[in-house]
């Protein structure tokens, strides 16, 4: 068993604890965030909390009821009380619309669940063999695509399609026919030493690691066609748990 934070309480994960009428379960109304912990240190905690607040307001219409300081306290309590021996831990925050009167009714009391589990060392992640999948495009120009929403059905379908073609990861296109992202990651190409990633307007997630790479490596935001991707000097997928993962196109 492990300890979870659910709606102002710490509970064991040994029994059901979310209503079957929760709108996150019935209609997929909700967001989530995954944050890396290294040697008990929260990595980019402020940036992750900022995204949680933004995405909650954009998708659900309500922001978390606790402050950043409370968020830090919850995460640190989970790390301490779960007594992790591993150097790396994943903190996942899930916020749904909670129980509402009927489907798509506005929420007043969201469900907030935060849990922690051991995670792999990002340096041990192997390069990805990718297949470009065009059947499940992300929507260019849709601001909801920038949010980390619960619905990952397109990513799930795309990865299964890539696996059938011999890959272990899919790269999704968008509705304009340009490259968008991996199934659970942002994408960068390298051209003459410059890192380039699709702009948010191309329907990609506003990833924390993506933004850090833009800031720290002077990355550029430009649309990437399929041909440009294939001609790139290097290709990377990136998120909080894989770092800058070298990738290739099958």
Buried (B, 14 or more C-beta within 10 A) or exposed (E): EBBBBBBEEEBEEEEEBBEEEBBBBBBBBBBBBBBBBEEEEBBBBEBBBBBBBBBBBBBBEBBBEBEBEEBBEBBBBBBEEBEBEEEBBBBBBBBBBBBBEEEEEEBEEBBBBBBBEBBEEBEEBEBBBBBBBEEBBBBBEEEEBBBBBBEBEBBBBBBEBBEEEEBBBBBBBBBBEBBBBBBBBBBBBBBEEBBBBBBBBBBBBBBBBBBBBBEEBEBBBBBBEBEBBEEBEBBBBBBBBBBBBBBEBE
